[in-house]
Amino acid sequence: MSTETFALPDVGEGLTEASILTWAVAVGDEVAVNQVLVEVETAKAAVELPSPFDGVVAELLVGEGDTVAVGAGIVRVTTAAAAASDGVPDETSGSVLVGYGTSSAGTTRRPRRRSGPARPPAPESHGAGRPLATPPVRKLAKESGVDLAEVAHDGDRIRREDLQRHLDGVDPTPPSSPAPSSPSPSDERRVPVQGVRKATAAAMTASAFTAPHVTEFLTVDVTAMTETVEALKAHPAFADVRVTPLLLVARALLSAIRHHPDVNARWDEANQEIVHQRKVNLGIAAATPRGLLVPNIKDAAALTLVELARSLGELTTTARAGRTTPEQMSGGTITITNVGVFGVDAATPILNPGEAAILCFGAVRRRPWEFRGEIALREITQLSLSFDHRLVDGELGSKVLGRVGAVLADPAMELLLD
């Protein structure tokens, strides 16, 4: 028998760390090659890591919520293979999945975070003294600073109701104590910034303070667009895809880029050059439980409207399910964000780092509007375009935004079914 150490792999794009989301195994569990061991969250996506070994889980080296460096050991598995030397378990093998790299730091890992002295296992336990609870309950307990071993429960696992009763019964300020000068822990909820949210915060801060942002607005009568959406839904070519206003917004932006390709560019600081990109990798900002993701559709300008609709549907479904891959998150050239789905009229979006522009689509509302010389109720929306003024001047930005508005006001000007 020997013990193999599975090290956290680099799952793509040269990432240096990841956070442990959920363990799918516990100490004592038998595992097989390619069986999922753990779900981790990188700066770009949530990823399930399969086991490279057959054997029995000997030790979980890190806990849920811990942030681990690439190359550090995260789990040990006892295998039936002969020991490498004198039967001594291999503690530092640094084994990783085929095709994944490791950092030069080897398997050195961060110390495990401990909230206090070790406690004996609770009566209702799992694996190595670990109380049974679902990942959402464990997450709430971690955010509330509660050790699940201290939570009373009468079933086979700790439920959210059990945890809530425990939280409600905690009195952080005894009657004899003076009033605290700051909010008590029960009045606050602290959430560690890690994974996608940590990367987004760093990227948005860098973008806001690096690229000189300019935002322009355009109010558009999109009655014809909404009518076109309904017509496409009934068209046989779109029978198996979801048609939304965002589809036509994406098509309108692609039309604007075709007429004004200089907006599809990036700034090369090292060489002091503007890099014009021939392909449009269209990013779509998606709100997910783990934070804002901006996966992109590769070479979107080469797709037909049906293909674009299908790609949009797959992209949003994958993002909301937390299964966006690092490859889908890389290489974007321009982005659309849709705040209208939240009932918001307009916004001044921050550029996705490395891109020249981002288009914002607001809520569509019925409003009195001048139409053919008369006042009528029309479908109105507001568009905004933020752009990097080093790459895009006011003239180019205005032309791009104007073209998007013109296509949405009269979709017939585009060959939608090409």
N, C-alpha and C positions, 0 to 999 in steps of 0.2 A: 504494500500500500504506500502511496505517496500523496503529498498534498500539493496541489497546483494553485498558484495565485493568478487570478484574472485581473489584469490591469485595465483601467479606463482607457479605451481607444480614442484616437482622434477620428471623429465621425465625419470629418470633411472640413475644407476651407481653413485648415490650420488653426482650429479652435484650441484654446489652452486649458479650458476647464469646463465642468458641467456640474449641475446640481442633481442630487438623487431625488427623484420624485416618488416612486413607489417600488418597493421590493416585491417581486412576484414569487419569491421563495423564502424559506426560513431555515435556520440551522436544523440539520437532521433530514431535510428533504432530499429525495433522490432526484437527480437531474440528468437529462440526456443532451447530447450535442444538438445545438440549434434550438433548444428550449429557452424561452424568454426568462432571463434572470431578473432584469430590472429595467425600469423606464427612467431615463435621465432627460434633463432639460438643458440644452445648450443655449448659446446666445441666439440661435436661429430657429430651433425647433425642438420638439419632444421626440425622443428616439428610444425604441426598445432594443436592448442588447441581448443577443442570444448567447448561450453557453458554448464555449469551444471544447468542453470536457463532458465525459460521462462520469458520474460519481455521486457523492453525497456532500451536501453543503456542510462544511466544517465551521466556517465563521464568516459573518458579515462584518467587514472591516469599517464600514461607514454607515451612518444612519440616514433615514429619510430627511431631506432638508439640508443635508451637508453639501458643501461645495468642494469638489475634488479636482485636483490637477490631472491633466492627461498624463498617463503613464503610471499613476499611483494605483496600488492594489485596492480593489473594492470588495472582493470576496475570495475565500479559499474553498477549494473543492477537493475532497479526498477521492483519489482515483485508484483503480486496481492495478495501474502500471507499476512496474518495479521502481524503487527509489533510485534517484540519480546517483547517490553515493551513500553507502552504509545505512540505508534506510532512513536517512534524515529528511524530514519534510522540506520541500523546496519553498522557502518563504519569499523568495525574491525573483521568481522566474520571469515576471513581467509579461506573461503570455497575453496576446491580444488576438483579435479576429484577423483572419487572412485579409489582406488588403488595407488594414488600418495601420497607422504609424503610431509611435509613442514619442513622448518628449524626451529630450536629452537628460531630464531629471531622473529617469529610470522609474522605480516604483516607490520613491519616497512619497509619503502621504502626510496630509495635515493631521494633527492630533484630533481625535474624536472629541466633539463637544459634549460635555457632561454638565447636567444641571445640578448635581449634588452627589452625595455618597450613594454607593450601590444599594439597592433595595432587594429584598428577597422576592422571588416570583409571586405574582398574584395568583389566587386560586384558579381563576379563569385565565389561562395563559396559552401562548402559542410559541412553538419553537423554544428559544432560549429565554423563557420567562417573559415573553412579550405579550401583553394583553391583546385579545382579538378586537379589531376595530377596522372599519372601512377607511380608505384613504382620506375622504372628506372629513371624517371625525378626527383622524390623526392630525390633519392639517389645522383644524380649528383648535385642537389641544395645543399644538405647537405655537400657534399665534397667540393663544391665551396664556402661555407659560404654565400649562398644567401637565404633570406627569400622569399618564393614563393608569399607571399602577396604583394610584391613589383614588381612582374613581370607582365608587361602589356601583355594582350592576348585578341584576338577578338573572340574566340570560347567558347565552354562550359567548356573547360579544358585547362590547361597550357600544351603546347606541348614542345618537346625538342627544336624545332626551336625558340619558344618564349624565352626559357631560354637562348639559345645560343646568341640571339640578345641582351638580357639583359647583359650577360657577356661581349660581344664585346663592348657594349656601356659604360662600366664602365672604367673611367680613374683614376687609383689609385694615379697617380702622376700629379697634376695640373701643368701647365707651370710655375707658379710663385714659385713652391716649389723646393727646392734643390734636387738633385739626391739622391735617397735612398742609404744607405750603404749596404742594403741587398735586395734580390729579392723581388719584389712586390707580393702580394697574387695572382695576375693573372698569374704569372709565375710559380706557384707551384700548386700541387694537393695533398692534405693531406687526407689520408684514416685512420680512426680510426682502431686500431688493436683490434679485438674482435672476439668472437665466435670461429670458426674453426681455423682461422689464428692465433689467440692469443694462443690457446691450442697447435697448431703445433709448433709455435715459442718456447714456453716454453719446450715442450717435446724434440724437436731437440737439444736445448741448453743443456738440462740436459743429453741427450744421448751422445752428443759429448764430454762433459766434465766429464762423469762418466765412460763410457765403453771405454777401450783401443781398438780403431779401427785398424784393419788391412784389406787391400784390395788387392786381387790377381786378375790377368787378364788372360784370355785364348781366343785366336783367333781360330775360328772353321769354317770348311767348312760345311755349312748347306744346301748344294744343295739337299741332300736326304730329309731333313726336309721340304723344300719348295715343293718338289714333293709329299711328303706324305700329306701335307696340301691340295693340289689340289685333290689328290685321295680321301681323306676323304670328301671333299665337294660334290663329286659325289656319295658317298656311301649312300644308302637308309637309313641307321641307323641315319645319320646326316642331314636328309632332313629338319627338323624343328629347327635346331640349327645353330649358326654361328661358323664356324671353322676358326681360325686364328693361326699364329705362336705361339702366347702366350699360346694357349692350349697345344701345345707340349712342350713348355718351362716349363709350370706348371707340366706336366706329368714327364718330365725329372728330375725336382727338387724332386718330390715325390719319384721317383725311387732312387735318391741319398740318400734321407732320409731313405728309406727302407734298403739300404745297409749300411748306416752310421747314425744310429738313434741318436747318441750322439749330433748331430748338432741341434736337435730339443729340445732345453733346455733353461733354464733361470737362472739368478743369483739371489739367495736369500741373500741379503745383511744382513738382520737382523739376520739370522741364520748361515751365512757364509757357505751356501750349494749350490751345483749345482743341480737344479731340472730338471730331465729328464722327458719329457712329452710324454705320450703314443699316444695321438691323435695329428694330424697335422691340425691346423686351419690356412689355407693358406691365408695370406694377399695379396691383390693386390692393389698397390698404384694407385690412380685415381686422375687426375687433374680435379677439378670442379671450377665453378665460385666463390665458397666460399673458395677455398683453397684446399690443399692436403688432401685427405681422404684415409684411409687404411682399408676398410672393409675386412672381411675375410670369407672364405668358411669353415664351420665347418666340422671337420673330413674328410678333402678332400681326404685322402689316401684310404678311404673306397668307393669312388665313381668310377664307370666305366668311360671310356673316354667320352661317350655320356652324362652321368650325370655331369661330370666335365665341359663339354662345355656349358651345359645348365646353370649351376651355375655361370660360368664366365659371360655369357651374362646377366643374371639377375642382378648380382652384379654391373657390369659396367653401365647398363642402370639406375638402381636405384640411383647410386652415382651421375651420371651426371645430373639426374633430381632433385637432392637435397633431396632425400627421404630415404637416408640411416638411419637406426634406430640405437640407441645407442647399442643395443644388437649385431648388425652386426659389430660394431666397436670394441667390447671388446673381449678379450681372444685370440688374434692372437698369433701364435707361431713362424712363419717365414714368410718372405715377398718377393714378386717379384715386381720390378719396371721396367717398359718398357720405356726407353728413346728413343728407336728406332723409335717410332711413331712420334717423333719430329725431326727426321733426325739426331739425335746425335749418334756418334759412341760408346761412352763409358762414364762411370761416376764412381765416388767413393761415393756411397750412404751412408747416415748416418743410423744407425740401428734404427728401430722402437723400442721405449723404452720397455725394458723387454724381447727382443728377442735376440737370439744368432747370427743370420745371416740374410743378405738380398742379394738377387741375382738381378743383373742388366743385362737387355737384350738390346743390342745396335742395331743400324740400320743394315739391311741386304743389302749388296752391291755386285754387280758383279765385281770381280777382277781377274787378272791373278793369278793362283794358281797351284802349283805342284800337279798333279793328275795322278796316275799310271805311274809315270816316265816321264810325259810330262807336258808342261805348257798349261793350259786351262782356260777359263773363268768360274769361279765358284761363287756360292752364299756364301759370307763370312760374318760372324758377330763376334762381340767381346762380351764376357761375363765377368762380374766382380762379385766377391763375397766379400762383407765386413762382417767381423765377430768380435765378442767380444773375444779378446785374453785371457780373463780369463776363457772362456768356451771352446773355439776352438783353438787348436794350429795349427801351420803351416801344419803339416801332415794331420790332419783331414780336414782342410779347403781345402787343395789341392786335397784330395781324393773326396770331395763333388763336387768341381768345375770340376774336371776331369770326374766324372761320368755324370754330366749334359752335358758336352761337348760330351762325347761318345754317349749318347742317341740321341742327336740332330744330330750328324754326321751320325748315323745309327739307325733311329727309329725302324727298323725291329727287333732290339734286345729286344724291349719291346713288350709284347702282347697288342697292342693298343686297340683291340676290346674285351677285356675280360669283 
